[in-house]
Amino acid sequence: MATTSPRSALHLTGTLLTATVALYMGLVAFGNITDFGTNQAFVQHVLAMDTTFKDDDLMWRAITSKGLQDTAYVAIIVWEVIAALVLIYGTWLWTRRDDLRARRFSTYGLLMVMLLFGAGFIAIGGEWFSMWQSENWNGLDAALRVFLLSGVTLVVVQLPSAER
């Protein structure tokens, strides 16, 4: 059963921020599907570690198999699509004033985005595959921006409201 509440500034903020991250993730997924090769090259270079300092102590981590690189890229796209759909559903629930379910689904979607950009791109890509060493294939700044936007949105979504 839907729990309805009057519109508040906090409700509107949660709705719009969730919609913003949903839009962003939808556009990222759409771009990766319709322009598959651009970010495929990015993933290939990061995993191959071919533009890092090529330190022998680190290069054993490199994944040079094109099949594994492509599998990783497709998995990223699938994750992006699912996160976008969950966030779109969360946004729809916010607009229907079903706050409890909206918070739940927004949280799921935002955590998916934070896992992808935080654990996936910042930790694994940035540190394990030493993406920070690359001048051309370093996506850490962009990943941090998305991680922070999603984190701020998650905090807002979780704020208690007087209507609850």
Secondary structure, 3 states (H helix, E strand, C coil): CCCCCCCCHHHHHHHHHHHHHHHHHHHHHHHHHHCHHHHHHHHHHHHHCCCCCCCCCCHHHCCCCHHHHHHHHHHHHHHHHHHHHHHHHHHHHHHCCCHHHHHHHHHHHHHHHHHHHHHHHHHHHHHHCCHHHCCCCCCHHHHHHHHHHHHHHHHHHHCCCCCC
